């Protein structure tokens, strides 16, 4: 005899309710998982940037000048002997490049100027000598990436006094005063 009462097992409604619950949990966890993944990428990129920075500082100590510019995603030939073998200049959605720029600073004119009396002749142009320009170099490690949040994490990590974001890149300025860690 077959009894028609209670049925054991899940109904379609039970399955749909379970799927809805899992979907809500995943929707709530997804931003956290994505942010954690992006922070790990930023940490990895920061390690690569630090390795390039340290190599450039060592290069400058040996050669007396910053290495010349490199191509994005490639260790500059001049830095190869100074960069650890495991340094990656590109990865998921980003490339790293070394930059150095020649700078020229023109010092300000003296603050005090002798005002001639009305009877004095104007100074001859050849007697006016401007202060000589000061030539130097500025250097940096740049990360090219389309992800503004990633670039913001790098800016936050290294600080606004040493780095900046411009368009789709972040640059860490490298100073002669940087020590090799």
ABEGO torsion letter per residue (X at the ends): XBBABBBBEBBAAAAAAAAAAAAAAAAAAAAAAAAAAAAAAAAAAAAAAAAAAAAAAAAAAAAGBBBBBBBBGBBBAAAAAABBAABBABBBGBBBBBBBBBBBBBBBBBABBBBBBAABBBBBAAABBBBBBBBBBBBBBBBBBABAAAAAAAAAAAEAAABBBBEABBBBBBBAABBBX
